[in-house]
């Protein structure tokens, strides 16, 4: 599957997984960056959530990219 950008503004970039069951979000706060993964209860994999805070934008973006791979699912 793949991730599609569904939101972009001056603070948030959000991606939705192609099955519609999960999102990834990169958010710029006043003093830090946050990366969040959220998977719906209805997903065949079940509910999932993870959130991390970073002082460094590059580290946040690296985590976002890693999570795109880690939380992707293969088409069957």
N, C-alpha and C positions, 0 to 999 in steps of 0.2 A: 504494500500500500504506500501511500505517499501523504505528505502534509501540504496543505494549501493555506496560504496567508489569507485570513478572513478579517483582520483588523490591523490598521496601522495609523497611529497618530503621534503626537509629540512625546508621549509617555509610554505607550503600549504597542507591542507587536504580538499578535496572536495567530496561532496556526491550528487548523482542525485536521484531524486524521481523516483519510478518505472514507472510512466507514462511518464517520460521524459520532463515534463513541468516545473520542478523546480530544483534548486540546492541550496545547503548550502555550505559555505566555511569558514574554520577557517584558518586565516593567521597570522603568526608571523612576526611582523615588527621589526624595530631596537629598538623601545622603548615601544611597546604596542602590544596587540593582537586585531585582528579584526574578527568579525563574520558577515557574509553577507548571506541574503536570497534573491534569485532572481527567480521570476516566469514569464514565457513567456506571451506575449500578447495572444497567441493562446490557452492558458489554458482555460478550461471551467469556471474557477474561475476569469479569467481576469488577467491582469498584477499585479504583486506585488513585492515590494522591501523593504527591511529593512537592516540596517547596524548599528553595534554598536562597539565602541572601549572600550577596557579594559586594565587596567594596570596589571591585575592579570590573569594568565593562567587558574586557576581553575574556576574563574567566567566566562571566555570566553567559556570554555568547558561545563560548566553547562548551559549556554545560548544555545549553539549548541544543546545539548541534549533536552532541552525544546522545541526548535524550530522544531526538528525532529517530535515531537508529535503534536505541534500546527499547523504546516503547512503540515502535512500528510493528505491524503484524503482516504476515505474508498472505497474499491472495490464495485462496484454495480452489 
